[in-house]
Structures are given as structure tokens and as C-alpha cells.
Amino acid sequence: MARGVIFDVDGTLVDSVDLHAQAWQDAFRLFGHDIDIHAIRSQIGKGGDQLMPVFINKEELKEIGKQLEKRRGDILRDRYLQKVRAFPHVRDLFKRLREDGIKVALASSAKEAELAFYKRVAGIEDLVDVETSADDAEKSKPHPDIFEAAVSRLGIASADIVVVGDAPYDAEAAEGAGLRAVGLLCGGFAEADLRKAGCIAIYRDPADLLAYYDKSPLWPVSKPRERSLPG
């Protein structure tokens, strides 16, 4: 049961994981690295500071890291961003939460400008109480910094907050921040990986979470629940 919900964005609210992977692959190639798209995709959900060290060594990271990440951002904006679409019923889910008095936060490894675009795509600009992005954290997911910033801004006890994300890195970051995590499969990560990372419940996508809202960990603290969650 919850008083606040923190949502990841990429792969959770908007269908963008493959596009991010393509942008990173294009950027790596410009710097002489031909990396398998599936290997890159498996790392989406991390910010660039955590993704790049998986594929380049410390010396290269120091030499080209800032340029590489900037080119990735430029490529995403110019080639792929306009292809991003929201998953079905994201706005309906957010409206339900707001109607039940639950505060809603976004906590994404995306840059602030990307996050603003995703809110417009999902039609939730008027339904978000708090947001944090890569610009608000020293380290991105799977480190807990972004979620910790969101908790601070929500002003709600960690025990009453639930994180919703699509990647194991969301669940790991949530655990590091002392938060419970719910996993969504729409980002393409395996259910087994989400459970191993610590997700307490798994749903197909935002529409599925909305359909089972009354039985989910998102159910508001303020409303007594007649039936308990299945074991």
C-alpha cells in the first residue's frame, strides 16, 4: 500500500528502450567501437555514467566519455526521439493515483530535456508532483541517488513509497534507497531478472497494472483493502 509512487520513464511509461540502444550503438561506432545491439540493450536503464564503462576502458572513458555521451544525446534527439510512443493507459493510471490522493514522482536516468519530452508524449504533464533526472544525481541507476532525490522531494516516508520500473537496475536502485519495487515487462527485461533484482510484484505494462490496481502494492494507504495480496 502506498502514499507515493515513483515511476521510471524509459521502458516503463514510454516505449523507448530499443531507440536508446540504437542511439548508443550509433554513437559508439563514431568512436570506433562496433558493439552488439543486444549487449547495449541489456544495459539500458542505466545512465551514461554507468553504461559506458561496460564497453570502454577507464582510459577511453576519461578521454572520450563526455564527447561520446554528448553525441549519443544528439543522435537520440535527431534520429530517434520523435519515434517514441507512450504505452497504453499511462495517463489513466496517473489519474487514478491522483484521484486516490497518491503523490506521483518521475525518476529517470534521462536528461532533463528528454524527460520533459517524454511527459508530453505520455500526456502526464499535469499529473506529476515531483521529478528527478540524471541532472539531479551524482551517479545514475543502479545507484540509488535519483530515487533518494525523489523521496526527499516527495516528503513521504520511504515505507509508504513504491517504485515502478522496467529494468533490474530500477529495482536495485530502489533497494539501495530503502524502497519497494514493482516491475513491468514492457521494457523487455525477463520476469526472472526483475524478481531476482528484488521486485515484489510484476505486471505486463501500465495498462495491466491499472487493471489490477486494487490488488497491487499501489493501493492507497487511505483505503482499507478487503482482500489481501495473494502470496
MDAnalysis code that builds the backbone (N, CA, C; Angstrom):
import MDAnalysis as mda
import numpy as np

u = mda.Universe.empty(693, n_residues=231, atom_resindex=np.repeat(np.arange(231), 3), trajectory=True)
u.add_TopologyAttr("name", ["N", "CA", "C"] * 231)
u.add_TopologyAttr("resid", np.arange(1, 232))
u.add_TopologyAttr("resname", ["MET", "ALA", "ARG", "GLY", "VAL", "ILE", "PHE", "ASP", "VAL", "ASP", "GLY", "THR", "LEU", "VAL", "ASP", "SER", "VAL", "ASP", "LEU", "HIS", "ALA", "GLN", "ALA", "TRP", "GLN", "ASP", "ALA", "PHE", "ARG", "LEU", "PHE", "GLY", "HIS", "ASP", "ILE", "ASP", "ILE", "HIS", "ALA", "ILE", "ARG", "SER", "GLN", "ILE", "GLY", "LYS", "GLY", "GLY", "ASP", "GLN", "LEU", "MET", "PRO", "VAL", "PHE", "ILE", "ASN", "LYS", "GLU", "GLU", "LEU", "LYS", "GLU", "ILE", "GLY", "LYS", "GLN", "LEU", "GLU", "LYS", "ARG", "ARG", "GLY", "ASP", "ILE", "LEU", "ARG", "ASP", "ARG", "TYR", "LEU", "GLN", "LYS", "VAL", "ARG", "ALA", "PHE", "PRO", "HIS", "VAL", "ARG", "ASP", "LEU", "PHE", "LYS", "ARG", "LEU", "ARG", "GLU", "ASP", "GLY", "ILE", "LYS", "VAL", "ALA", "LEU", "ALA", "SER", "SER", "ALA", "LYS", "GLU", "ALA", "GLU", "LEU", "ALA", "PHE", "TYR", "LYS", "ARG", "VAL", "ALA", "GLY", "ILE", "GLU", "ASP", "LEU", "VAL", "ASP", "VAL", "GLU", "THR", "SER", "ALA", "ASP", "ASP", "ALA", "GLU", "LYS", "SER", "LYS", "PRO", "HIS", "PRO", "ASP", "ILE", "PHE", "GLU", "ALA", "ALA", "VAL", "SER", "ARG", "LEU", "GLY", "ILE", "ALA", "SER", "ALA", "ASP", "ILE", "VAL", "VAL", "VAL", "GLY", "ASP", "ALA", "PRO", "TYR", "ASP", "ALA", "GLU", "ALA", "ALA", "GLU", "GLY", "ALA", "GLY", "LEU", "ARG", "ALA", "VAL", "GLY", "LEU", "LEU", "CYS", "GLY", "GLY", "PHE", "ALA", "GLU", "ALA", "ASP", "LEU", "ARG", "LYS", "ALA", "GLY", "CYS", "ILE", "ALA", "ILE", "TYR", "ARG", "ASP", "PRO", "ALA", "ASP", "LEU", "LEU", "ALA", "TYR", "TYR", "ASP", "LYS", "SER", "PRO", "LEU", "TRP", "PRO", "VAL", "SER", "LYS", "PRO", "ARG", "GLU", "ARG", "SER", "LEU", "PRO", "GLY"])
u.atoms.positions = np.array([
    [0.854, -1.195, 0.000],
    [0.000, 0.000, 0.000],
    [0.883, 1.236, 0.000],
    [0.387, 2.328, -0.582],
    [1.273, 3.458, -0.864],
    [0.649, 4.807, -0.566],
    [1.531, 5.766, -0.291],
    [1.164, 7.178, -0.258],
    [1.821, 7.926, -1.411],
    [2.878, 7.337, -1.948],
    [3.583, 7.927, -3.074],
    [4.109, 6.841, -3.995],
    [4.179, 7.161, -5.304],
    [4.710, 6.221, -6.290],
    [5.755, 6.950, -7.131],
    [6.913, 6.335, -7.264],
    [7.976, 6.873, -8.107],
    [8.084, 6.013, -9.357],
    [7.931, 6.635, -10.516],
    [7.995, 5.911, -11.784],
    [9.316, 6.164, -12.495],
    [9.943, 5.095, -12.963],
    [10.935, 5.200, -14.018],
    [10.167, 5.602, -15.284],
    [10.870, 6.014, -16.326],
    [10.185, 6.501, -17.524],
    [10.482, 5.638, -18.745],
    [11.731, 5.574, -19.182],
    [12.085, 4.792, -20.369],
    [11.790, 3.315, -20.152],
    [10.973, 2.730, -21.032],
    [10.634, 1.323, -20.923],
    [9.538, 1.030, -19.934],
    [9.176, 2.031, -19.127],
    [8.125, 1.884, -18.126],
    [6.864, 2.622, -18.553],
    [7.016, 3.876, -18.926],
    [5.897, 4.701, -19.385],
    [5.922, 4.921, -20.887],
    [7.112, 4.942, -21.474],
    [7.247, 5.149, -22.920],
    [8.092, 4.047, -23.535],
    [7.777, 3.694, -24.776],
    [8.443, 2.607, -25.489],
    [9.691, 3.156, -26.179],
    [10.794, 3.187, -25.464],
    [11.984, 3.879, -25.956],
    [13.276, 3.080, -25.801],
    [13.212, 1.901, -25.218],
    [14.436, 1.165, -24.902],
    [15.231, 0.829, -26.158],
    [14.567, 0.309, -27.187],
    [15.265, -0.039, -28.427],
    [15.873, 1.197, -29.084],
    [15.181, 2.310, -28.997],
    [15.673, 3.548, -29.605],
    [16.914, 4.059, -28.882],
    [16.918, 3.945, -27.572],
    [18.105, 4.319, -26.809],
    [19.288, 3.423, -27.176],
    [19.027, 2.131, -27.307],
    [20.096, 1.203, -27.672],
    [20.674, 1.549, -29.040],
    [19.811, 1.892, -29.993],
    [20.274, 2.259, -31.329],
    [21.107, 3.534, -31.293],
    [20.673, 4.502, -30.480],
    [21.424, 5.757, -30.378],
    [22.811, 5.513, -29.792],
    [22.896, 4.670, -28.773],
    [24.197, 4.347, -28.193],
    [25.068, 3.596, -29.191],
    [24.489, 2.656, -29.922],
    [25.269, 1.904, -30.902],
    [25.838, 2.844, -31.968],
    [25.018, 3.748, -32.468],
    [25.474, 4.717, -33.466],
    [26.613, 5.570, -32.913],
    [26.468, 6.005, -31.671],
    [27.487, 6.861, -31.058],
    [28.793, 6.101, -30.850],
    [28.712, 4.873, -30.354],
    [29.923, 4.076, -30.161],
    [30.671, 3.876, -31.478],
    [29.933, 3.651, -32.558],
    [30.568, 3.437, -33.859],
    [31.361, 4.654, -34.303],
    [30.870, 5.834, -33.995],
    [31.582, 7.059, -34.360],
    [32.937, 7.140, -33.672],
    [33.080, 6.433, -32.550],
    [34.336, 6.444, -31.811],
    [35.100, 5.122, -31.957],
    [34.731, 4.356, -32.994],
    [35.497, 3.165, -33.337],
    [35.129, 1.890, -32.619],
    [33.955, 1.850, -32.022],
    [33.524, 0.651, -31.292],
    [32.236, 0.101, -31.919],
    [32.317, -1.086, -32.491],
    [31.135, -1.733, -33.081],
    [30.596, -2.735, -32.059],
    [29.572, -2.321, -31.332],
    [29.069, -3.112, -30.209],
    [27.710, -3.710, -30.549],
    [27.519, -4.964, -30.195],
    [26.268, -5.673, -30.471],
    [25.091, -4.942, -29.824],
    [24.022, -4.776, -30.584],
    [22.861, -4.016, -30.117],
    [22.216, -4.683, -28.902],
    [22.239, -6.008, -28.842],
    [21.623, -6.707, -27.712],
    [22.416, -6.487, -26.432],
    [23.739, -6.408, -26.570],
    [24.574, -6.128, -25.406],
    [24.277, -4.738, -24.858],
    [24.108, -3.792, -25.761],
    [23.779, -2.425, -25.345],
    [22.393, -2.389, -24.718],
    [21.452, -3.071, -25.347],
    [20.070, -3.039, -24.838],
    [19.985, -3.554, -23.412],
    [20.803, -4.538, -23.095],
    [20.768, -5.122, -21.760],
    [21.203, -4.139, -20.681],
    [21.828, -3.031, -21.102],
    [22.310, -2.030, -20.155],
    [21.421, -0.791, -20.086],
    [20.416, -0.718, -20.958],
    [19.525, 0.445, -20.958],
    [18.718, 0.440, -19.656],
    [18.635, 1.593, -19.066],
    [18.064, 1.723, -17.724],
    [19.099, 2.346, -16.812],
    [20.370, 2.156, -17.181],
    [21.461, 2.859, -16.528],
    [21.657, 4.213, -17.211],
    [22.219, 5.169, -16.498],
    [22.642, 6.401, -17.132],
    [23.955, 6.183, -17.857],
    [24.353, 7.157, -18.661],
    [25.577, 7.019, -19.421],
    [26.805, 6.793, -18.566],
    [26.831, 7.375, -17.366],
    [27.995, 7.221, -16.486],
    [28.193, 5.785, -16.047],
    [27.112, 5.010, -16.032],
    [27.203, 3.598, -15.637],
    [27.226, 2.671, -16.839],
    [26.682, 3.106, -17.975],
    [26.635, 2.264, -19.174],
    [27.976, 2.240, -19.903],
    [28.591, 3.392, -20.089],
    [29.820, 3.451, -20.889],
    [30.945, 2.584, -20.344],
    [31.166, 2.520, -19.014],
    [32.264, 1.680, -18.509],
    [32.096, 0.190, -18.785],
    [30.892, -0.238, -19.154],
    [30.682, -1.638, -19.512],
    [31.387, -1.966, -20.825],
    [31.541, -0.950, -21.699],
    [32.019, -1.188, -23.060],
    [33.361, -0.544, -23.393],
    [33.805, 0.425, -22.614],
    [35.106, 1.032, -22.875],
    [35.904, 1.095, -21.576],
    [37.223, 1.080, -21.699],
    [38.060, 1.051, -20.502],
    [38.190, 2.431, -19.863],
    [38.839, 2.474, -18.719],
    [38.924, 3.711, -17.954],
    [39.656, 4.814, -18.710],
    [40.691, 4.441, -19.449],
    [41.448, 5.434, -20.191],
    [40.595, 6.065, -21.283],
    [39.868, 5.228, -22.027],
    [38.989, 5.743, -23.069],
    [37.863, 6.573, -22.474],
    [37.343, 6.104, -21.356],
    [36.252, 6.829, -20.715],
    [36.695, 8.241, -20.340],
    [37.879, 8.346, -19.807],
    [38.400, 9.652, -19.436],
    [38.642, 10.526, -20.659],
    [39.095, 9.905, -21.755],
    [39.456, 10.644, -22.959],
    [38.245, 11.057, -23.794],
    [37.290, 10.142, -23.965],
    [36.193, 10.404, -24.907],
    [34.808, 10.332, -24.277],
    [34.715, 10.029, -22.979],
    [33.417, 9.785, -22.352],
    [32.424, 10.920, -22.531],
    [32.857, 12.147, -22.246],
    [31.953, 13.288, -22.353],
    [31.511, 13.516, -23.796],
    [32.436, 13.364, -24.739],
    [32.089, 13.528, -26.155],
    [31.129, 12.438, -26.608],
    [31.399, 11.213, -26.185],
    [30.560, 10.074, -26.557],
    [29.136, 10.256, -26.044],
    [29.004, 10.643, -24.797],
    [27.664, 10.818, -24.235],
    [26.931, 11.969, -24.916],
    [27.649, 13.034, -25.253],
    [27.009, 14.150, -25.950],
    [26.536, 13.722, -27.338],
    [27.366, 12.968, -28.057],
    [26.969, 12.503, -29.394],
    [25.759, 11.577, -29.296],
    [25.738, 10.733, -28.255],
    [24.561, 9.877, -28.051],
    [23.310, 10.706, -27.895],
    [23.382, 11.770, -27.110],
    [22.232, 12.638, -26.913],
    [21.805, 13.320, -28.192],
    [22.771, 13.781, -28.976],
    [22.463, 14.436, -30.251],
    [21.798, 13.462, -31.214],
    [22.335, 12.242, -31.282],
    [21.786, 11.228, -32.184],
    [20.373, 10.848, -31.759],
    [20.161, 10.665, -30.469],
    [18.825, 10.330, -29.980],
    [17.830, 11.412, -30.375],
    [18.203, 12.658, -30.147],
    [17.307, 13.776, -30.460],
    [17.034, 13.867, -31.960],
    [18.065, 13.724, -32.780],
    [17.926, 13.967, -34.216],
    [17.340, 12.788, -34.983],
    [17.601, 11.560, -34.542],
    [17.203, 10.383, -35.320],
    [16.041, 9.597, -34.725],
    [15.925, 9.593, -33.393],
    [15.050, 8.610, -32.771],
    [13.962, 9.164, -31.857],
    [14.156, 10.319, -31.278],
    [13.245, 10.782, -30.229],
    [11.804, 10.907, -30.718],
    [11.631, 11.338, -31.958],
    [10.275, 11.524, -32.472],
    [9.534, 10.201, -32.696],
    [10.249, 9.086, -32.591],
    [9.615, 7.775, -32.741],
    [9.083, 7.220, -31.417],
    [9.399, 7.880, -30.318],
    [8.976, 7.391, -29.007],
    [7.465, 7.518, -28.845],
    [6.836, 6.485, -28.342],
    [5.406, 6.484, -28.077],
    [5.152, 6.026, -26.643],
    [4.074, 6.514, -26.069],
    [3.706, 6.093, -24.716],
    [3.036, 4.724, -24.764],
    [3.202, 3.958, -23.702],
    [2.456, 2.719, -23.569],
    [0.994, 3.052, -23.266],
    [0.063, 2.159, -23.608],
    [-1.356, 2.440, -23.393],
    [-1.702, 2.682, -21.922],
    [-2.618, 3.621, -21.705],
    [-3.257, 3.895, -20.408],
    [-2.326, 4.452, -19.332],
    [-1.209, 5.053, -19.757],
    [-0.335, 5.697, -18.771],
    [-1.074, 6.845, -18.088],
    [-1.723, 7.698, -18.879],
    [-2.443, 8.822, -18.283],
    [-3.563, 8.337, -17.367],
    [-4.257, 7.281, -17.766],
    [-5.346, 6.754, -16.930],
    [-4.822, 6.260, -15.583],
    [-3.670, 5.610, -15.597],
    [-3.063, 5.133, -14.355],
    [-2.692, 6.305, -13.455],
    [-2.096, 7.338, -14.037],
    [-1.699, 8.502, -13.253],
    [-2.921, 9.226, -12.681],
    [-3.983, 9.305, -13.469],
    [-5.212, 9.952, -12.979],
    [-5.783, 9.177, -11.806],
    [-5.756, 7.857, -11.878],
    [-6.280, 7.030, -10.786],
    [-5.483, 7.282, -9.509],
    [-4.178, 7.342, -9.639],
    [-3.339, 7.596, -8.473],
    [-3.638, 8.961, -7.860],
    [-3.751, 9.964, -8.703],
    [-4.010, 11.315, -8.205],
    [-5.392, 11.403, -7.548],
    [-6.379, 10.717, -8.134],
    [-7.721, 10.694, -7.565],
    [-7.725, 10.062, -6.177],
    [-6.828, 9.115, -5.950],
    [-6.735, 8.444, -4.657],
    [-5.796, 9.162, -3.690],
    [-5.347, 10.340, -4.077],
    [-4.514, 11.138, -3.183],
    [-3.077, 10.677, -3.084],
    [-2.628, 9.861, -4.028],
    [-1.252, 9.375, -4.030],
    [-0.370, 10.338, -4.813],
    [0.732, 10.752, -4.217],
    [1.665, 11.632, -4.904],
    [2.472, 10.844, -5.928],
    [2.720, 11.484, -7.063],
    [3.396, 10.814, -8.174],
    [4.706, 11.526, -8.493],
    [5.768, 10.738, -8.614],
    [7.081, 11.277, -8.973],
    [7.633, 10.528, -10.178],
    [8.425, 11.215, -10.975],
    [9.201, 10.586, -12.037],
    [10.665, 10.619, -11.623],
    [11.371, 9.524, -11.846],
    [12.795, 9.456, -11.519],
    [13.494, 8.697, -12.636],
    [14.121, 9.426, -13.527],
    [14.670, 8.838, -14.743],
    [16.163, 9.104, -14.870],
    [16.871, 8.172, -15.523],
    [18.277, 8.381, -15.848],
    [18.441, 9.272, -17.067],
    [17.319, 9.671, -17.676],
    [17.361, 10.579, -18.827],
    [17.752, 11.986, -18.379],
    [18.201, 12.776, -19.345],
    [18.478, 14.172, -19.074],
    [17.158, 14.928, -18.943],
    [17.213, 16.111, -18.343],
    [16.007, 16.879, -18.051],
    [15.203, 17.191, -19.309],
    [15.882, 17.554, -20.405],
    [15.175, 17.891, -21.648],
    [14.444, 16.675, -22.220],
    [15.081, 15.493, -22.156],
    [14.437, 14.266, -22.621],
    [13.218, 13.962, -21.769],
    [13.346, 14.129, -20.461],
    [12.252, 13.840, -19.545],
    [11.041, 14.723, -19.842],
    [11.269, 15.991, -20.138],
    [10.171, 16.904, -20.486],
    [9.448, 16.417, -21.733],
    [10.198, 15.931, -22.709],
    [9.592, 15.409, -23.942],
    [8.738, 14.177, -23.649],
    [9.246, 13.277, -22.818],
    [8.511, 12.059, -22.506],
    [7.198, 12.368, -21.778],
    [7.210, 13.364, -20.927],
    [5.965, 13.745, -20.237],
    [4.914, 14.199, -21.238],
    [5.332, 14.943, -22.239],
    [4.379, 15.390, -23.270],
    [3.853, 14.201, -24.058],
    [4.743, 13.285, -24.434],
    [4.341, 12.106, -25.202],
    [3.319, 11.275, -24.429],
    [3.541, 11.137, -23.138],
    [2.659, 10.315, -22.301],
    [1.405, 11.064, -21.847],
    [1.365, 12.381, -22.070],
    [0.199, 13.172, -21.671],
    [0.026, 13.267, -20.171],
    [1.140, 13.395, -19.441],
    [1.068, 13.400, -17.973],
    [1.668, 14.669, -17.369],
    [1.843, 15.697, -18.168],
    [2.488, 16.912, -17.674],
    [1.771, 17.510, -16.470],
    [0.452, 17.373, -16.430],
    [-0.339, 17.963, -15.347],
    [-0.586, 16.990, -14.193],
    [0.029, 15.812, -14.245],
    [-0.266, 14.775, -13.255],
    [0.957, 14.338, -12.451],
    [2.028, 15.095, -12.550],
    [3.272, 14.747, -11.869],
    [3.547, 15.765, -10.763],
    [3.770, 15.269, -9.562],
    [4.055, 16.148, -8.423],
    [5.531, 16.497, -8.316],
    [6.381, 15.519, -8.611],
    [7.822, 15.665, -8.412],
    [8.542, 14.962, -9.545],
    [9.696, 15.483, -9.956],
    [10.504, 14.772, -10.932],
    [11.984, 14.952, -10.642],
    [12.739, 13.901, -10.910],
    [14.188, 13.960, -10.807],
    [14.759, 13.272, -12.036],
    [15.920, 13.721, -12.468],
    [16.560, 13.183, -13.658],
    [18.037, 12.981, -13.386],
    [18.772, 12.589, -14.427],
    [20.212, 12.401, -14.284],
    [20.897, 13.681, -13.817],
    [20.296, 14.827, -14.097],
    [20.884, 16.111, -13.696],
    [20.826, 16.324, -12.184],
    [20.026, 15.512, -11.493],
    [19.857, 15.672, -10.040],
    [20.650, 14.663, -9.227],
    [21.485, 13.866, -9.879],
    [22.181, 12.791, -9.172],
    [23.649, 12.737, -9.555],
    [24.473, 12.417, -8.584],
    [25.906, 12.246, -8.860],
    [26.139, 10.980, -9.665],
    [25.419, 9.918, -9.313],
    [25.529, 8.655, -10.030],
    [24.130, 8.207, -10.440],
    [24.018, 7.624, -11.627],
    [22.714, 7.166, -12.111],
    [22.449, 5.731, -11.672],
    [21.281, 5.214, -12.004],
    [20.924, 3.835, -11.675],
    [21.969, 2.878, -12.251],
    [22.287, 1.805, -11.549],
    [21.588, 1.214, -10.397],
    [21.924, 1.826, -9.044],
    [22.675, 2.906, -8.997],
    [22.884, 3.610, -7.727],
    [21.569, 4.280, -7.312],
    [21.343, 4.479, -6.031],
    [20.042, 4.964, -5.551],
    [19.845, 6.477, -5.601],
    [20.838, 7.227, -6.078],
    [20.819, 8.693, -5.970],
    [19.536, 9.334, -6.489],
    [19.091, 8.907, -7.683],
    [17.921, 9.532, -8.307],
    [16.663, 9.271, -7.492],
    [16.510, 8.047, -6.987],
    [15.347, 7.740, -6.148],
    [15.419, 8.461, -4.803],
    [16.598, 8.568, -4.253],
    [16.743, 9.289, -2.986],
    [16.355, 10.754, -3.145],
    [16.707, 11.342, -4.278],
    [16.318, 12.732, -4.538],
    [14.805, 12.857, -4.644],
    [14.165, 11.865, -5.293],
    [12.707, 11.885, -5.426],
    [12.024, 11.736, -4.074],
    [12.537, 10.844, -3.230],
    [11.972, 10.656, -1.885],
    [12.039, 11.958, -1.102],
    [13.181, 12.623, -1.181],
    [13.353, 13.889, -0.463],
    [12.334, 14.925, -0.911],
    [12.077, 14.984, -2.203],
    [11.143, 15.977, -2.729],
    [9.686, 15.604, -2.461],
    [9.398, 14.314, -2.392],
    [8.032, 13.893, -2.091],
    [7.663, 14.192, -0.645],
    [8.639, 14.101, 0.253],
    [8.361, 14.352, 1.665],
    [7.509, 13.278, 2.308],
    [7.654, 12.045, 1.838],
    [6.888, 10.905, 2.343],
    [7.868, 9.867, 2.866],
    [7.500, 9.157, 3.910],
    [8.358, 8.114, 4.448],
    [8.617, 7.033, 3.404],
    [9.835, 6.537, 3.355],
    [10.206, 5.521, 2.363],
    [9.304, 4.291, 2.426],
    [8.847, 3.942, 3.622],
    [7.995, 2.760, 3.789],
    [6.663, 2.895, 3.072],
    [6.270, 4.133, 2.757],
    [4.980, 4.384, 2.103],
    [5.130, 4.724, 0.620],
    [6.296, 4.446, 0.053],
    [6.560, 4.757, -1.353],
    [6.864, 3.475, -2.118],
    [6.324, 3.376, -3.317],
    [6.579, 2.237, -4.198],
    [7.216, 2.757, -5.480],
    [8.227, 2.065, -5.959],
    [8.868, 2.370, -7.238],
    [8.285, 1.459, -8.308],
    [8.037, 2.015, -9.495],
    [7.604, 1.214, -10.642],
    [8.634, 1.395, -11.754],
    [9.222, 0.283, -12.206],
    [10.228, 0.359, -13.257],
    [10.234, -0.888, -14.105],
    [11.011, -0.835, -15.195],
    [11.037, -1.967, -16.132],
    [12.343, -2.741, -16.092],
    [13.369, -2.199, -15.450],
    [14.696, -2.805, -15.511],
    [15.156, -3.291, -14.141],
    [16.010, -4.298, -14.118],
    [16.586, -4.715, -12.847],
    [17.304, -3.571, -12.141],
    [17.835, -2.634, -12.929],
    [18.563, -1.503, -12.345],
    [17.631, -0.602, -11.538],
    [16.357, -0.542, -11.919],
    [15.380, 0.214, -11.135],
    [15.176, -0.452, -9.772],
    [15.030, -1.767, -9.788],
    [14.811, -2.496, -8.529],
    [16.038, -2.411, -7.627],
    [17.228, -2.496, -8.211],
    [18.456, -2.400, -7.428],
    [18.594, -1.017, -6.805],
    [18.279, 0.017, -7.594],
    [18.345, 1.384, -7.084],
    [17.297, 1.610, -5.998],
    [16.111, 1.030, -6.194],
    [15.053, 1.151, -5.189],
    [15.484, 0.510, -3.876],
    [16.056, -0.678, -3.968],
    [16.514, -1.363, -2.754],
    [17.573, -0.530, -2.035],
    [18.478, 0.087, -2.818],
    [19.511, 0.911, -2.227],
    [18.956, 2.131, -1.511],
    [17.776, 2.581, -1.969],
    [17.122, 3.728, -1.342],
    [16.119, 3.322, -0.272],
    [16.022, 2.024, 0.008],
    [15.094, 1.538, 1.018],
    [13.652, 1.532, 0.566],
    [13.424, 1.308, -0.742],
    [12.079, 1.359, -1.319],
    [11.683, 0.007, -1.898],
    [10.384, -0.249, -1.927],
    [9.851, -1.431, -2.590],
    [9.722, -1.156, -4.088],
    [9.921, -2.197, -4.910],
    [9.861, -2.027, -6.364],
    [8.855, -2.971, -7.005],
    [8.104, -2.431, -7.949],
    [7.194, -3.195, -8.808],
    [7.788, -3.192, -10.207],
    [7.801, -4.346, -10.868],
    [8.380, -4.452, -12.202],
    [7.340, -4.524, -13.300],
    [7.655, -3.915, -14.441],
    [6.832, -4.024, -15.648],
    [7.652, -4.704, -16.740],
    [7.006, -5.572, -17.512],
    [7.689, -6.350, -18.538],
    [7.796, -5.623, -19.874],
    [7.160, -4.469, -20.009],
    [7.090, -3.793, -21.299],
    [8.425, -3.244, -21.767],
    [9.420, -3.163, -20.885],
    [10.737, -2.703, -21.298],
    [11.585, -3.804, -21.910],
    [11.113, -5.044, -21.829],
    [11.802, -6.141, -22.484],
    [12.706, -6.976, -21.601],
    [12.793, -6.661, -20.310],
    [13.607, -7.465, -19.403],
    [12.802, -8.670, -18.914],
    [13.495, -9.762, -18.651],
    [12.834, -11.001, -18.256],
    [12.263, -10.897, -16.845],
    [11.120, -11.547, -16.652],
    [10.485, -11.546, -15.332],
    [11.428, -12.108, -14.273],
    [12.165, -13.152, -14.619],
    [13.087, -13.757, -13.653],
    [14.145, -12.756, -13.203],
    [14.618, -11.934, -14.125],
    [15.635, -10.941, -13.784],
    [15.073, -9.858, -12.885],
    [13.827, -9.471, -13.131],
    [13.188, -8.452, -12.297],
    [12.966, -8.978, -10.884],
    [12.523, -10.224, -10.771],
    [12.309, -10.805, -9.441],
    [13.636, -10.983, -8.704],
    [14.668, -11.409, -9.417],
    [15.978, -11.587, -8.803],
    [16.518, -10.262, -8.273],
    [16.194, -9.170, -8.978],
    [16.665, -7.844, -8.576],
    [15.881, -7.294, -7.388],
    [14.742, -7.943, -7.060],
    [14.017, -7.546, -5.860],
    [12.599, -7.058, -6.049],
    [12.041, -7.145, -7.263],
    [10.658, -6.685, -7.471],
    [9.682, -7.541, -6.667],
    [8.748, -6.885, -5.992],
    [7.789, -7.611, -5.156],
    [6.541, -8.021, -5.920],
    [6.350, -7.450, -7.119],
    [5.212, -7.804, -7.976],
    [5.589, -7.454, -9.410],
    [5.013, -8.177, -10.371],
    [5.328, -7.985, -11.787],
    [4.029, -7.840, -12.570],
    [4.006, -6.866, -13.487],
    [2.851, -6.664, -14.367],
    [3.348, -6.509, -15.799],
    [2.440, -6.708, -16.739],
    [2.830, -6.663, -18.142],
    [3.248, -5.255, -18.569],
    [2.429, -4.266, -18.211],
    [2.653, -2.893, -18.649],
    [1.773, -1.974, -17.800],
    [1.783, -0.643, -18.038],
    [0.941, 0.241, -17.228],
    [-0.544, -0.114, -17.270],
    [-1.024, -0.571, -18.428],
    [-2.437, -0.938, -18.544],
    [-2.765, -2.130, -17.648],
    [-1.867, -3.098, -17.588],
    [-2.065, -4.271, -16.740],
    [-2.016, -3.881, -15.265],
    [-1.109, -2.987, -14.920],
    [-1.033, -2.507, -13.541],
    [-2.316, -1.778, -13.152],
    [-2.857, -1.000, -14.064],
    [-4.120, -0.305, -13.802],
    [-5.268, -1.305, -13.643],
    [-5.281, -2.336, -14.475],
    [-6.348, -3.339, -14.416],
    [-6.366, -4.067, -13.073],
    [-5.193, -4.265, -12.469],
    [-5.092, -4.963, -11.184],
    [-4.722, -4.014, -10.054],
    [-5.028, -2.761, -10.255],
    [-4.667, -1.715, -9.302],
    [-5.158, -2.005, -7.894],
    [-6.382, -2.478, -7.771],
    [-6.968, -2.684, -6.440],
    [-6.307, -3.819, -5.677],
    [-5.521, -4.664, -6.367],
    [-4.810, -5.754, -5.704],
    [-3.303, -5.504, -5.659],
    [-2.874, -4.373, -6.175],
    [-1.448, -4.105, -6.337],
    [-0.851, -3.383, -5.130],
    [0.479, -3.319, -5.055],
    [1.133, -2.551, -3.986],
    [0.895, -1.044, -4.092],
    [0.279, -0.589, -5.181],
    [-0.002, 0.842, -5.346],
    [-1.284, 1.266, -4.637],
    [-2.052, 0.313, -4.159],
    [-3.320, 0.648, -3.491],
    [-3.058, 1.629, -2.357],
    [-3.852, 2.707, -2.263],
    [-3.563, 3.761, -1.284],
    [-3.730, 3.324, 0.170],
    [-2.837, 3.834, 1.009],
    [-2.907, 3.561, 2.442],
    [-4.237, 4.023, 3.013],
    [-4.790, 5.090, 2.437],
    [-6.008, 5.699, 2.977],
    [-7.260, 4.860, 2.752],
    [-7.163, 3.817, 1.903],
    [-8.327, 2.985, 1.594],
    [-8.129, 1.574, 2.142],
    [-8.955, 1.155, 3.096],
    [-8.856, -0.223, 3.580],
    [-9.093, -1.206, 2.437],
    [-8.323, -2.274, 2.436],
    [-8.460, -3.274, 1.368],
    [-9.091, -4.519, 1.956],
    [-10.173, -4.968, 1.298],
    [-10.911, -6.113, 1.841],
    [-10.133, -7.396, 1.681],
    [-9.438, -7.517, 0.532],
    [-8.706, -8.746, 0.264],
    [-7.214, -8.457, 0.280],
    [-6.449, -9.335, 0.867],
    [-5.006, -9.149, 0.915],
    [-4.379, -9.572, -0.393],
    [-3.142, -9.149, -0.601],
    [-2.406, -9.553, -1.790],
    [-2.181, -11.059, -1.774],
    [-2.284, -11.693, -2.946],
    [-2.014, -13.137, -2.990],
    [-0.578, -13.430, -2.617],
    [-0.344, -14.557, -1.992],
    [1.001, -14.908, -1.566],
    [1.844, -15.428, -2.716],
])
